[in-house]
Amino acid sequence: MNGFIMKRFVGVISAFMLLSCLFGCGSDEGQLTTVALDKNGKITNTIYEDFGEEYYDVTELTQMTENEISTFNAERLTEKITLDSVDKISDGNAVKMVLKYATPTDYAEFNDTTLYFGTVQDALDRGFTISPDLIDENGLKINSDTVEDNKNNHIIITKDKSVFITPYNIVYSSNGVSLKGKKEAVLSSSTSEEIQLILSK
């Protein structure tokens, strides 16, 4: 889910991100880790996870995260990631963290995962293969003619099993993806190693 940030952090932050990465879920229904893309590919990543008081301190968590982000940005000589907020949710032990990424590439590199956002044609040019098992909302499989018709539309390709919020309607998705409305997809139950979402434009 939220990438594999645990590879970058140690101790408490490692456990925190590992749970998020694997399950894409928070402390209860409605608190799900999300990856929201806008039309320009900028990302807002909202992470929820539960911890008992003895396992973390919000100030320490914030500092550790800021240090990792600072190192990442310094290596690229520009601000690619920002930490928007880290908050303890008042009615329990859940923590909410919001990070913002300049591009899908930055998200993928920081979280050690795959995330592509661009047109179907550009994805093909970069060597990606469009899965023949993608289905529409009625369960009908995509075919070569449909791929051709959608070459100018955007596609998301990822190994991250978070909840994805897209800038355009989702028209085709990998098996097991659960759609919540037209622009939100829950990827955690997908059986595909590499998940694809073709959008309406």
Sequence and secondary structure as in RCSB ss.txt:
>XXXX:A:sequence
MNGFIMKRFVGVISAFMLLSCLFGCGSDEGQLTTVALDKNGKITNTIYEDFGEEYYDVTELTQMTENEISTFNAE
RLTEKITLDSVDKISDGNAVKMVLKYATPTDYAEFNDTTLYFGTVQDALDRGFTISPDLIDENGLKINSDTVEDN
KNNHIIITKDKSVFITPYNIVYSSNGVSLKGKKEAVLSSSTSEEIQLILSK
>XXXX:A:secstr
  TTGGGT  HHHHHHHHHHHHH   SSTT   EEEE TTS EEEEEEEE  GGG  HHHHHHHHHHHHHHHHHH
HTS  EEEEEEEE TTSSEEEEEEEESSHHHHHHHHTS EEEEEHHHHHHTT    TT B TTS B  HHHHHHT
TTSEEEEES  SEEE SS EEEE TT EESSSSEEE TT   SSEEEEE  
